[in-house]
């Protein structure tokens, strides 16, 4: 029987059994908030932002400090500690791209001089595995390694979705509201299916300010030896620059994906001929 937060052996009579510990949930949310704040979070701000009582917030912070998941900085600020950083490194090591795919990503970044991404499957989710920022970096704040949300709004996700079996796509989105991230986001299911059909035809996907205002992306999928979409390479740029470079960026992204497909099918990393 699940343990209650107060340590008793079960829930009160007539109440359903709890499957989570509220204190643990709060601690994890607090840890995420500190990580997102990049060393600027204070107890007062965290308490107000997360809706925690000051006493509860301080108790959670002390616990995470003692465990090494947080460190206290001058001025009463908090940041991620060594134990949390180790968890992040372990996750990146296990969920990140292979060295060969990283080489392809580095090549794409060096050629385009734009922020470049590679995504792939991890435990059944399509996640952002790695990215390299361009000299004039344009990267939506929400995007980071491990991100897997809002698949209908991102070029990298749409590039893969377009080549999944139709029943898989239906299972992903049936009964799910398509969140309008920007005014350009596709929020109609039929329109999304039409977009995926167009992506299958042209072999690449676009995000024209659908995920972040002022930012456009182009992505192309790569495939494994069974012709299953294994992931995608993506390049993002400001909308004004993207408009001028769209055709050339599309060519570079498709070349990167062709290299990855060839690698997964033959085990050899080669540059495809034009």
C-alpha atoms as an extended CHARMM CRD file, in Angstrom:
* protein
*
       274  EXT
         1         1  UNK       CA              0.0000000000        0.0000000000        0.0000000000  PROA      1               0.0000000000
         2         2  UNK       CA              1.4380000000        3.4430000000       -0.9010000000  PROA      2               0.0000000000
         3         3  UNK       CA              2.9150000000        5.3630000000        1.9910000000  PROA      3               0.0000000000
         4         4  UNK       CA              1.2260000000        8.6220000000        2.9310000000  PROA      4               0.0000000000
         5         5  UNK       CA              3.1760000000       11.8300000000        3.2190000000  PROA      5               0.0000000000
         6         6  UNK       CA              2.8420000000       11.7960000000        7.0160000000  PROA      6               0.0000000000
         7         7  UNK       CA              4.4220000000        8.3400000000        7.1470000000  PROA      7               0.0000000000
         8         8  UNK       CA              1.3030000000        6.3580000000        8.0560000000  PROA      8               0.0000000000
         9         9  UNK       CA              0.7720000000        3.0090000000        6.4330000000  PROA      9               0.0000000000
        10        10  UNK       CA             -2.2220000000        3.9160000000        4.2740000000  PROA      10              0.0000000000
        11        11  UNK       CA             -4.8570000000        6.5250000000        3.4210000000  PROA      11              0.0000000000
        12        12  UNK       CA             -7.7210000000        7.4450000000        5.7440000000  PROA      12              0.0000000000
        13        13  UNK       CA            -10.8580000000        5.3310000000        5.4230000000  PROA      13              0.0000000000
        14        14  UNK       CA            -12.8770000000        6.2200000000        2.3630000000  PROA      14              0.0000000000
        15        15  UNK       CA            -10.0370000000        8.0830000000        0.6130000000  PROA      15              0.0000000000
        16        16  UNK       CA             -8.2880000000        6.6900000000       -2.4740000000  PROA      16              0.0000000000
        17        17  UNK       CA             -4.7220000000        5.5020000000       -2.0910000000  PROA      17              0.0000000000
        18        18  UNK       CA             -2.1140000000        8.1320000000       -2.9850000000  PROA      18              0.0000000000
        19        19  UNK       CA              0.4470000000        7.1350000000       -5.5820000000  PROA      19              0.0000000000
        20        20  UNK       CA              2.8210000000       10.0860000000       -5.0840000000  PROA      20              0.0000000000
        21        21  UNK       CA              4.5170000000       11.8600000000       -2.2030000000  PROA      21              0.0000000000
        22        22  UNK       CA              3.6220000000       15.5500000000       -2.2260000000  PROA      22              0.0000000000
        23        23  UNK       CA              6.8860000000       16.6240000000       -0.5970000000  PROA      23              0.0000000000
        24        24  UNK       CA              8.9270000000       14.8030000000       -3.2360000000  PROA      24              0.0000000000
        25        25  UNK       CA              6.8620000000       16.3940000000       -6.0030000000  PROA      25              0.0000000000
        26        26  UNK       CA              7.4550000000       19.8470000000       -4.5380000000  PROA      26              0.0000000000
        27        27  UNK       CA             11.1730000000       19.1820000000       -4.1980000000  PROA      27              0.0000000000
        28        28  UNK       CA             11.4930000000       18.1400000000       -7.8330000000  PROA      28              0.0000000000
        29        29  UNK       CA              9.5260000000       21.1710000000       -9.0300000000  PROA      29              0.0000000000
        30        30  UNK       CA             11.7500000000       23.3970000000       -6.8900000000  PROA      30              0.0000000000
        31        31  UNK       CA             14.8980000000       21.7990000000       -8.2990000000  PROA      31              0.0000000000
        32        32  UNK       CA             13.6540000000       22.3710000000      -11.8620000000  PROA      32              0.0000000000
        33        33  UNK       CA             12.8280000000       25.9980000000      -11.0670000000  PROA      33              0.0000000000
        34        34  UNK       CA             16.3180000000       26.6190000000       -9.6920000000  PROA      34              0.0000000000
        35        35  UNK       CA             17.9100000000       25.0080000000      -12.7480000000  PROA      35              0.0000000000
        36        36  UNK       CA             15.8290000000       27.1580000000      -15.0840000000  PROA      36              0.0000000000
        37        37  UNK       CA             16.7590000000       30.3570000000      -13.2290000000  PROA      37              0.0000000000
        38        38  UNK       CA             20.4970000000       29.9830000000      -14.0080000000  PROA      38              0.0000000000
        39        39  UNK       CA             21.7330000000       31.0110000000      -10.5900000000  PROA      39              0.0000000000
        40        40  UNK       CA             19.3200000000       33.9170000000      -10.0240000000  PROA      40              0.0000000000
        41        41  UNK       CA             16.7040000000       32.1440000000       -7.8800000000  PROA      41              0.0000000000
        42        42  UNK       CA             16.1590000000       33.2640000000       -4.2840000000  PROA      42              0.0000000000
        43        43  UNK       CA             13.9860000000       31.6400000000       -1.6530000000  PROA      43              0.0000000000
        44        44  UNK       CA             11.5650000000       34.5550000000       -1.7320000000  PROA      44              0.0000000000
        45        45  UNK       CA             11.1410000000       34.3950000000       -5.5240000000  PROA      45              0.0000000000
        46        46  UNK       CA             10.8490000000       30.6020000000       -5.5360000000  PROA      46              0.0000000000
        47        47  UNK       CA              8.2290000000       30.6770000000       -2.7690000000  PROA      47              0.0000000000
        48        48  UNK       CA              6.1350000000       33.2320000000       -4.6250000000  PROA      48              0.0000000000
        49        49  UNK       CA              6.5640000000       31.6870000000       -8.1040000000  PROA      49              0.0000000000
        50        50  UNK       CA              5.7950000000       28.1220000000       -7.0190000000  PROA      50              0.0000000000
        51        51  UNK       CA              3.0500000000       28.9930000000       -4.5420000000  PROA      51              0.0000000000
        52        52  UNK       CA              4.9340000000       27.5150000000       -1.5960000000  PROA      52              0.0000000000
        53        53  UNK       CA              4.7330000000       28.6980000000        1.9880000000  PROA      53              0.0000000000
        54        54  UNK       CA              8.0500000000       30.3480000000        2.9720000000  PROA      54              0.0000000000
        55        55  UNK       CA              8.6870000000       27.7410000000        5.6500000000  PROA      55              0.0000000000
        56        56  UNK       CA              8.0700000000       24.8810000000        3.2080000000  PROA      56              0.0000000000
        57        57  UNK       CA             10.3100000000       26.4910000000        0.6030000000  PROA      57              0.0000000000
        58        58  UNK       CA             13.1950000000       26.9410000000        3.0520000000  PROA      58              0.0000000000
        59        59  UNK       CA             12.8080000000       23.3500000000        4.2680000000  PROA      59              0.0000000000
        60        60  UNK       CA             13.0180000000       22.0080000000        0.7170000000  PROA      60              0.0000000000
        61        61  UNK       CA             16.0000000000       24.2150000000       -0.0790000000  PROA      61              0.0000000000
        62        62  UNK       CA             17.8720000000       23.0410000000        3.0380000000  PROA      62              0.0000000000
        63        63  UNK       CA             17.1900000000       19.4150000000        2.1530000000  PROA      63              0.0000000000
        64        64  UNK       CA             18.4540000000       19.8510000000       -1.4210000000  PROA      64              0.0000000000
        65        65  UNK       CA             21.4990000000       21.7580000000       -0.1690000000  PROA      65              0.0000000000
        66        66  UNK       CA             22.4190000000       18.9610000000        2.2480000000  PROA      66              0.0000000000
        67        67  UNK       CA             22.0000000000       16.3320000000       -0.4670000000  PROA      67              0.0000000000
        68        68  UNK       CA             24.2380000000       18.2610000000       -2.8630000000  PROA      68              0.0000000000
        69        69  UNK       CA             21.5380000000       18.8210000000       -5.4680000000  PROA      69              0.0000000000
        70        70  UNK       CA             21.6970000000       22.5950000000       -4.8650000000  PROA      70              0.0000000000
        71        71  UNK       CA             24.3830000000       25.0850000000       -3.8340000000  PROA      71              0.0000000000
        72        72  UNK       CA             23.9070000000       28.4850000000       -2.1710000000  PROA      72              0.0000000000
        73        73  UNK       CA             25.4790000000       31.4790000000       -3.8620000000  PROA      73              0.0000000000
        74        74  UNK       CA             26.2570000000       34.9660000000       -2.4810000000  PROA      74              0.0000000000
        75        75  UNK       CA             23.2190000000       37.1590000000       -2.0510000000  PROA      75              0.0000000000
        76        76  UNK       CA             20.9330000000       34.2890000000       -1.0330000000  PROA      76              0.0000000000
        77        77  UNK       CA             20.7510000000       32.8890000000       -4.5510000000  PROA      77              0.0000000000
        78        78  UNK       CA             20.6310000000       29.1740000000       -5.3980000000  PROA      78              0.0000000000
        79        79  UNK       CA             21.9260000000       27.1070000000       -8.2910000000  PROA      79              0.0000000000
        80        80  UNK       CA             22.2100000000       23.4760000000       -9.3180000000  PROA      80              0.0000000000
        81        81  UNK       CA             24.6880000000       21.5260000000       -7.2150000000  PROA      81              0.0000000000
        82        82  UNK       CA             27.1560000000       18.7820000000       -8.1270000000  PROA      82              0.0000000000
        83        83  UNK       CA             24.7780000000       15.8600000000       -7.6260000000  PROA      83              0.0000000000
        84        84  UNK       CA             22.1340000000       17.3640000000       -9.8960000000  PROA      84              0.0000000000
        85        85  UNK       CA             24.8280000000       18.1870000000      -12.4540000000  PROA      85              0.0000000000
        86        86  UNK       CA             25.9710000000       14.5630000000      -12.3710000000  PROA      86              0.0000000000
        87        87  UNK       CA             22.4150000000       13.4260000000      -13.0930000000  PROA      87              0.0000000000
        88        88  UNK       CA             22.3210000000       15.7910000000      -16.0640000000  PROA      88              0.0000000000
        89        89  UNK       CA             25.6280000000       14.4890000000      -17.4240000000  PROA      89              0.0000000000
        90        90  UNK       CA             24.4890000000       10.8830000000      -17.0570000000  PROA      90              0.0000000000
        91        91  UNK       CA             21.2480000000       11.6290000000      -18.8830000000  PROA      91              0.0000000000
        92        92  UNK       CA             23.0470000000       13.4030000000      -21.7230000000  PROA      92              0.0000000000
        93        93  UNK       CA             25.5040000000       10.5170000000      -22.0030000000  PROA      93              0.0000000000
        94        94  UNK       CA             22.7380000000        7.9230000000      -22.2710000000  PROA      94              0.0000000000
        95        95  UNK       CA             20.2470000000        9.8880000000      -24.3640000000  PROA      95              0.0000000000
        96        96  UNK       CA             22.6720000000       11.8360000000      -26.5400000000  PROA      96              0.0000000000
        97        97  UNK       CA             23.5550000000       11.0960000000      -30.1500000000  PROA      97              0.0000000000
        98        98  UNK       CA             26.2680000000        8.6610000000      -31.1780000000  PROA      98              0.0000000000
        99        99  UNK       CA             29.7210000000       10.1250000000      -31.9470000000  PROA      99              0.0000000000
       100       100  UNK       CA             29.0460000000        9.6390000000      -35.6510000000  PROA      100             0.0000000000
       101       101  UNK       CA             25.7960000000       11.6070000000      -35.5170000000  PROA      101             0.0000000000
       102       102  UNK       CA             27.6000000000       14.2900000000      -33.5340000000  PROA      102             0.0000000000
       103       103  UNK       CA             30.1440000000       14.5450000000      -36.3520000000  PROA      103             0.0000000000
       104       104  UNK       CA             27.3070000000       15.0900000000      -38.8260000000  PROA      104             0.0000000000
       105       105  UNK       CA             25.7660000000       17.7300000000      -36.5660000000  PROA      105             0.0000000000
       106       106  UNK       CA             29.1160000000       19.4980000000      -36.2520000000  PROA      106             0.0000000000
       107       107  UNK       CA             29.4980000000       19.4800000000      -40.0420000000  PROA      107             0.0000000000
       108       108  UNK       CA             25.9870000000       20.9160000000      -40.4790000000  PROA      108             0.0000000000
       109       109  UNK       CA             26.7150000000       23.6460000000      -37.9530000000  PROA      109             0.0000000000
       110       110  UNK       CA             30.0720000000       24.5060000000      -39.5340000000  PROA      110             0.0000000000
       111       111  UNK       CA             28.5280000000       24.7850000000      -43.0040000000  PROA      111             0.0000000000
       112       112  UNK       CA             25.4310000000       26.7860000000      -42.1000000000  PROA      112             0.0000000000
       113       113  UNK       CA             26.7750000000       28.8680000000      -39.1990000000  PROA      113             0.0000000000
       114       114  UNK       CA             23.2740000000       28.6180000000      -37.7650000000  PROA      114             0.0000000000
       115       115  UNK       CA             21.9860000000       26.9090000000      -34.6270000000  PROA      115             0.0000000000
       116       116  UNK       CA             21.7820000000       23.2090000000      -35.5030000000  PROA      116             0.0000000000
       117       117  UNK       CA             19.9950000000       20.3540000000      -33.7290000000  PROA      117             0.0000000000
       118       118  UNK       CA             19.7650000000       16.5790000000      -33.8330000000  PROA      118             0.0000000000
       119       119  UNK       CA             16.8510000000       14.6480000000      -32.3370000000  PROA      119             0.0000000000
       120       120  UNK       CA             16.2150000000       10.9490000000      -31.8440000000  PROA      120             0.0000000000
       121       121  UNK       CA             14.2340000000        8.3870000000      -29.8950000000  PROA      121             0.0000000000
       122       122  UNK       CA             14.8540000000        7.8630000000      -26.1830000000  PROA      122             0.0000000000
       123       123  UNK       CA             12.6430000000        5.5140000000      -24.1430000000  PROA      123             0.0000000000
       124       124  UNK       CA              9.8150000000        5.8890000000      -26.6550000000  PROA      124             0.0000000000
       125       125  UNK       CA              9.9470000000        9.6880000000      -26.8740000000  PROA      125             0.0000000000
       126       126  UNK       CA             11.4060000000       11.8090000000      -29.6460000000  PROA      126             0.0000000000
       127       127  UNK       CA             13.8010000000       14.1130000000      -27.8030000000  PROA      127             0.0000000000
       128       128  UNK       CA             16.2490000000       16.8690000000      -28.6430000000  PROA      128             0.0000000000
       129       129  UNK       CA             19.5920000000       15.1070000000      -28.1880000000  PROA      129             0.0000000000
       130       130  UNK       CA             22.0960000000       17.8600000000      -28.8690000000  PROA      130             0.0000000000
       131       131  UNK       CA             22.4520000000       21.3010000000      -30.4260000000  PROA      131             0.0000000000
       132       132  UNK       CA             25.2080000000       23.7050000000      -31.4360000000  PROA      132             0.0000000000
       133       133  UNK       CA             24.5020000000       27.4230000000      -31.3070000000  PROA      133             0.0000000000
       134       134  UNK       CA             25.3610000000       29.6730000000      -34.2280000000  PROA      134             0.0000000000
       135       135  UNK       CA             27.5170000000       32.8360000000      -33.9380000000  PROA      135             0.0000000000
       136       136  UNK       CA             24.3190000000       34.9030000000      -33.9600000000  PROA      136             0.0000000000
       137       137  UNK       CA             22.5250000000       32.3930000000      -31.7800000000  PROA      137             0.0000000000
       138       138  UNK       CA             18.7990000000       31.9740000000      -32.2560000000  PROA      138             0.0000000000
       139       139  UNK       CA             17.3260000000       29.2820000000      -30.0340000000  PROA      139             0.0000000000
       140       140  UNK       CA             13.8950000000       29.3660000000      -28.4080000000  PROA      140             0.0000000000
       141       141  UNK       CA             14.3560000000       29.5020000000      -24.6340000000  PROA      141             0.0000000000
       142       142  UNK       CA             12.1970000000       26.4190000000      -24.0700000000  PROA      142             0.0000000000
       143       143  UNK       CA             14.4020000000       24.1870000000      -26.2120000000  PROA      143             0.0000000000
       144       144  UNK       CA             17.1240000000       22.2440000000      -24.4610000000  PROA      144             0.0000000000
       145       145  UNK       CA             18.5700000000       18.7590000000      -24.4710000000  PROA      145             0.0000000000
       146       146  UNK       CA             15.8520000000       16.2680000000      -23.5610000000  PROA      146             0.0000000000
       147       147  UNK       CA             12.9670000000       18.4440000000      -24.7470000000  PROA      147             0.0000000000
       148       148  UNK       CA             10.1100000000       16.4380000000      -26.2830000000  PROA      148             0.0000000000
       149       149  UNK       CA              6.9880000000       18.6080000000      -26.0410000000  PROA      149             0.0000000000
       150       150  UNK       CA              4.7770000000       20.3850000000      -28.6030000000  PROA      150             0.0000000000
       151       151  UNK       CA              5.5770000000       18.0060000000      -31.4340000000  PROA      151             0.0000000000
       152       152  UNK       CA              2.9650000000       19.6110000000      -33.6990000000  PROA      152             0.0000000000
       153       153  UNK       CA              4.7840000000       22.9640000000      -33.5890000000  PROA      153             0.0000000000
       154       154  UNK       CA              8.4020000000       21.9590000000      -34.2740000000  PROA      154             0.0000000000
       155       155  UNK       CA             10.0390000000       21.1340000000      -37.5980000000  PROA      155             0.0000000000
       156       156  UNK       CA             12.2180000000       18.3530000000      -36.1650000000  PROA      156             0.0000000000
       157       157  UNK       CA              9.2270000000       16.5370000000      -34.7010000000  PROA      157             0.0000000000
       158       158  UNK       CA              7.0160000000       16.9980000000      -37.7510000000  PROA      158             0.0000000000
       159       159  UNK       CA              9.7840000000       15.6280000000      -39.9850000000  PROA      159             0.0000000000
       160       160  UNK       CA              9.6750000000       12.3590000000      -38.0430000000  PROA      160             0.0000000000
       161       161  UNK       CA              5.9060000000       12.2300000000      -37.5060000000  PROA      161             0.0000000000
       162       162  UNK       CA              5.3430000000       12.4480000000      -41.2510000000  PROA      162             0.0000000000
       163       163  UNK       CA              7.0100000000        9.0820000000      -41.7800000000  PROA      163             0.0000000000
       164       164  UNK       CA              5.4330000000        7.1760000000      -38.8930000000  PROA      164             0.0000000000
       165       165  UNK       CA              2.5560000000        4.7870000000      -39.6380000000  PROA      165             0.0000000000
       166       166  UNK       CA             -0.7570000000        6.6340000000      -39.7340000000  PROA      166             0.0000000000
       167       167  UNK       CA             -2.1710000000        4.7460000000      -36.7560000000  PROA      167             0.0000000000
       168       168  UNK       CA              0.8320000000        5.8320000000      -34.6640000000  PROA      168             0.0000000000
       169       169  UNK       CA              0.1610000000        9.4760000000      -35.4560000000  PROA      169             0.0000000000
       170       170  UNK       CA             -3.5240000000        9.0110000000      -34.6860000000  PROA      170             0.0000000000
       171       171  UNK       CA             -2.6610000000        7.4490000000      -31.3340000000  PROA      171             0.0000000000
       172       172  UNK       CA             -0.3720000000       10.3750000000      -30.5110000000  PROA      172             0.0000000000
       173       173  UNK       CA             -2.9030000000       13.1100000000      -31.2180000000  PROA      173             0.0000000000
       174       174  UNK       CA             -6.3880000000       11.6110000000      -30.9530000000  PROA      174             0.0000000000
       175       175  UNK       CA             -8.2460000000       13.5330000000      -28.2510000000  PROA      175             0.0000000000
       176       176  UNK       CA             -5.2280000000       15.7680000000      -27.6100000000  PROA      176             0.0000000000
       177       177  UNK       CA             -5.5940000000       19.5310000000      -27.9380000000  PROA      177             0.0000000000
       178       178  UNK       CA             -2.9470000000       21.1060000000      -30.1800000000  PROA      178             0.0000000000
       179       179  UNK       CA             -1.6050000000       23.9700000000      -28.0810000000  PROA      179             0.0000000000
       180       180  UNK       CA             -1.3470000000       27.3200000000      -29.9310000000  PROA      180             0.0000000000
       181       181  UNK       CA              2.2090000000       28.3390000000      -29.1020000000  PROA      181             0.0000000000
       182       182  UNK       CA              2.2090000000       31.2750000000      -31.5500000000  PROA      182             0.0000000000
       183       183  UNK       CA             -0.4180000000       32.6480000000      -33.9740000000  PROA      183             0.0000000000
       184       184  UNK       CA              1.2170000000       30.4920000000      -36.6710000000  PROA      184             0.0000000000
       185       185  UNK       CA              0.9320000000       27.1740000000      -34.8310000000  PROA      185             0.0000000000
       186       186  UNK       CA             -1.1860000000       24.4770000000      -36.4620000000  PROA      186             0.0000000000
       187       187  UNK       CA             -4.0170000000       23.7330000000      -34.0170000000  PROA      187             0.0000000000
       188       188  UNK       CA             -6.4210000000       21.7920000000      -36.2670000000  PROA      188             0.0000000000
       189       189  UNK       CA             -5.9250000000       18.0200000000      -36.5190000000  PROA      189             0.0000000000
       190       190  UNK       CA             -6.9040000000       17.8110000000      -40.1770000000  PROA      190             0.0000000000
       191       191  UNK       CA             -4.5450000000       20.6670000000      -41.0160000000  PROA      191             0.0000000000
       192       192  UNK       CA             -1.7450000000       18.8630000000      -39.1730000000  PROA      192             0.0000000000
       193       193  UNK       CA             -2.3640000000       15.6580000000      -41.1220000000  PROA      193             0.0000000000
       194       194  UNK       CA             -2.3150000000       17.6340000000      -44.3660000000  PROA      194             0.0000000000
       195       195  UNK       CA              0.9710000000       19.2300000000      -43.3260000000  PROA      195             0.0000000000
       196       196  UNK       CA              2.4780000000       15.8100000000      -42.5750000000  PROA      196             0.0000000000
       197       197  UNK       CA              1.3990000000       14.5380000000      -45.9990000000  PROA      197             0.0000000000
       198       198  UNK       CA              3.1460000000       17.5150000000      -47.6260000000  PROA      198             0.0000000000
       199       199  UNK       CA              6.2920000000       16.7940000000      -45.5910000000  PROA      199             0.0000000000
       200       200  UNK       CA              6.2910000000       13.1930000000      -46.8530000000  PROA      200             0.0000000000
       201       201  UNK       CA              6.0640000000       14.4750000000      -50.4070000000  PROA      201             0.0000000000
       202       202  UNK       CA              8.9070000000       17.0000000000      -50.2160000000  PROA      202             0.0000000000
       203       203  UNK       CA             11.0410000000       15.0600000000      -47.6440000000  PROA      203             0.0000000000
       204       204  UNK       CA             11.6040000000       17.9600000000      -45.2490000000  PROA      204             0.0000000000
       205       205  UNK       CA              9.6080000000       19.9470000000      -42.6660000000  PROA      205             0.0000000000
       206       206  UNK       CA              9.2990000000       23.6480000000      -41.9360000000  PROA      206             0.0000000000
       207       207  UNK       CA              8.5010000000       25.6330000000      -38.8090000000  PROA      207             0.0000000000
       208       208  UNK       CA              7.6600000000       29.1540000000      -39.9470000000  PROA      208             0.0000000000
       209       209  UNK       CA              7.4110000000       30.9120000000      -36.5850000000  PROA      209             0.0000000000
       210       210  UNK       CA              5.1230000000       28.1510000000      -35.2840000000  PROA      210             0.0000000000
       211       211  UNK       CA              7.1240000000       27.4620000000      -32.1250000000  PROA      211             0.0000000000
       212       212  UNK       CA              8.7630000000       30.8140000000      -31.4390000000  PROA      212             0.0000000000
       213       213  UNK       CA              7.9540000000       34.2300000000      -32.9220000000  PROA      213             0.0000000000
       214       214  UNK       CA             10.6600000000       35.4810000000      -35.2500000000  PROA      214             0.0000000000
       215       215  UNK       CA             12.3530000000       32.0850000000      -35.5720000000  PROA      215             0.0000000000
       216       216  UNK       CA             12.0550000000       29.6900000000      -38.5310000000  PROA      216             0.0000000000
       217       217  UNK       CA             13.4050000000       26.1530000000      -38.8760000000  PROA      217             0.0000000000
       218       218  UNK       CA             13.8920000000       23.4850000000      -41.5150000000  PROA      218             0.0000000000
       219       219  UNK       CA             14.3320000000       19.8040000000      -40.6360000000  PROA      219             0.0000000000
       220       220  UNK       CA             14.8390000000       16.5330000000      -42.4800000000  PROA      220             0.0000000000
       221       221  UNK       CA             14.4230000000       13.0150000000      -41.0920000000  PROA      221             0.0000000000
       222       222  UNK       CA             16.9710000000       10.2330000000      -41.1550000000  PROA      222             0.0000000000
       223       223  UNK       CA             16.0720000000        6.5460000000      -41.3090000000  PROA      223             0.0000000000
       224       224  UNK       CA             17.3940000000        3.2670000000      -39.9100000000  PROA      224             0.0000000000
       225       225  UNK       CA             17.9410000000        0.0010000000      -41.7710000000  PROA      225             0.0000000000
       226       226  UNK       CA             14.2230000000       -0.8530000000      -41.5400000000  PROA      226             0.0000000000
       227       227  UNK       CA             13.2640000000        2.5140000000      -43.0860000000  PROA      227             0.0000000000
       228       228  UNK       CA             11.8580000000        3.6830000000      -39.7440000000  PROA      228             0.0000000000
       229       229  UNK       CA             12.3750000000        7.4190000000      -39.0110000000  PROA      229             0.0000000000
       230       230  UNK       CA             15.1230000000        7.4170000000      -36.3880000000  PROA      230             0.0000000000
       231       231  UNK       CA             15.3590000000       11.1640000000      -35.8420000000  PROA      231             0.0000000000
       232       232  UNK       CA             15.9350000000       14.4580000000      -37.6170000000  PROA      232             0.0000000000
       233       233  UNK       CA             18.4500000000       17.2220000000      -38.1800000000  PROA      233             0.0000000000
       234       234  UNK       CA             17.2240000000       20.8050000000      -37.8640000000  PROA      234             0.0000000000
       235       235  UNK       CA             18.5840000000       24.2910000000      -38.4770000000  PROA      235             0.0000000000
       236       236  UNK       CA             16.9890000000       27.4450000000      -37.0410000000  PROA      236             0.0000000000
       237       237  UNK       CA             17.4900000000       31.0760000000      -38.0340000000  PROA      237             0.0000000000
       238       238  UNK       CA             15.7950000000       34.4530000000      -37.5910000000  PROA      238             0.0000000000
       239       239  UNK       CA             12.8210000000       34.7490000000      -39.9180000000  PROA      239             0.0000000000
       240       240  UNK       CA             14.4400000000       37.5170000000      -41.9900000000  PROA      240             0.0000000000
       241       241  UNK       CA             17.6710000000       35.5660000000      -42.5600000000  PROA      241             0.0000000000
       242       242  UNK       CA             15.8250000000       32.2920000000      -43.0360000000  PROA      242             0.0000000000
       243       243  UNK       CA             13.8150000000       33.7810000000      -45.8940000000  PROA      243             0.0000000000
       244       244  UNK       CA             17.0130000000       34.6120000000      -47.7780000000  PROA      244             0.0000000000
       245       245  UNK       CA             18.7400000000       31.2760000000      -47.0580000000  PROA      245             0.0000000000
       246       246  UNK       CA             15.8010000000       28.8680000000      -46.9630000000  PROA      246             0.0000000000
       247       247  UNK       CA             16.6270000000       26.8680000000      -50.1020000000  PROA      247             0.0000000000
       248       248  UNK       CA             20.3140000000       26.5290000000      -49.2520000000  PROA      248             0.0000000000
       249       249  UNK       CA             19.6350000000       25.6330000000      -45.5980000000  PROA      249             0.0000000000
       250       250  UNK       CA             17.1610000000       23.0040000000      -46.7370000000  PROA      250             0.0000000000
       251       251  UNK       CA             19.8280000000       21.4500000000      -48.9580000000  PROA      251             0.0000000000
       252       252  UNK       CA             22.3200000000       21.3190000000      -46.0680000000  PROA      252             0.0000000000
       253       253  UNK       CA             19.8270000000       19.7590000000      -43.6500000000  PROA      253             0.0000000000
       254       254  UNK       CA             18.8390000000       17.1230000000      -46.2010000000  PROA      254             0.0000000000
       255       255  UNK       CA             22.5080000000       16.3110000000      -46.8200000000  PROA      255             0.0000000000
       256       256  UNK       CA             23.0530000000       15.8100000000      -43.0700000000  PROA      256             0.0000000000
       257       257  UNK       CA             20.0620000000       13.4830000000      -42.8580000000  PROA      257             0.0000000000
       258       258  UNK       CA             21.2070000000       11.5270000000      -45.9080000000  PROA      258             0.0000000000
       259       259  UNK       CA             24.5920000000       11.0340000000      -44.2420000000  PROA      259             0.0000000000
       260       260  UNK       CA             22.9180000000        9.7590000000      -41.0620000000  PROA      260             0.0000000000
       261       261  UNK       CA             20.6510000000        7.4120000000      -43.0200000000  PROA      261             0.0000000000
       262       262  UNK       CA             23.6410000000        6.0090000000      -44.8900000000  PROA      262             0.0000000000
       263       263  UNK       CA             25.4880000000        5.5150000000      -41.6100000000  PROA      263             0.0000000000
       264       264  UNK       CA             22.6120000000        3.6390000000      -39.9690000000  PROA      264             0.0000000000
       265       265  UNK       CA             22.0790000000        1.4330000000      -43.0250000000  PROA      265             0.0000000000
       266       266  UNK       CA             25.7030000000        0.6290000000      -43.9290000000  PROA      266             0.0000000000
       267       267  UNK       CA             27.7320000000        1.4480000000      -40.8360000000  PROA      267             0.0000000000
       268       268  UNK       CA             29.8570000000        3.8370000000      -42.9010000000  PROA      268             0.0000000000
       269       269  UNK       CA             29.9540000000        7.6050000000      -42.5630000000  PROA      269             0.0000000000
       270       270  UNK       CA             30.2270000000        9.1100000000      -46.0350000000  PROA      270             0.0000000000
       271       271  UNK       CA             29.2340000000       12.3680000000      -47.6790000000  PROA      271             0.0000000000
       272       272  UNK       CA             26.4810000000       11.7490000000      -50.2680000000  PROA      272             0.0000000000
       273       273  UNK       CA             27.2450000000       12.8270000000      -53.8180000000  PROA      273             0.0000000000
       274       274  UNK       CA             25.1030000000       15.5000000000      -55.3770000000  PROA      274             0.0000000000
